[in-house]
Amino acid sequence: MILLELQRATHATLHVLSARLKDLDLTPTEINALAVLSDGRERTAGELAAGTGSRPTTLTSVLDRLERRGLIIRGPRPGNRRVVVLTLTAEGSVTAARIRQTMTHFEYEALAALPQETVAAFHTVLEALCSTNSPHA
């Protein structure tokens, strides 16, 4: 079953990434949040929750920890002070870049022997699963 294999692959991937980034002392959920933020764009907590596949309530404690460690800041969105946005600090940007680089290297290692068509087909499967499971579908 594809979904069970996807769960197993996700678990294995998080295990490898956690081991390779052990010195950062971050949880897999923190690694995931920083990876999503690594593009440097500010996001609301809801946008980050959607990007990480986390529940907003779960993400709150993750964001608290990342903020205490000085990796992110929360602040008002310019022009709309009612909206709180998340941005990386300078240290957070360095950490997020390392996470993204580690993910890129691992993905390359894991998929290097596969034909491009196979990787493209897998992306199609993932897109189908994401759109089917979207709360807006």
Beta strands, then each sheet from edge to edge (+ up, - down):
strand 1: 72-77
strand 2: 80-88
sheet 1: 1+ 2-
end
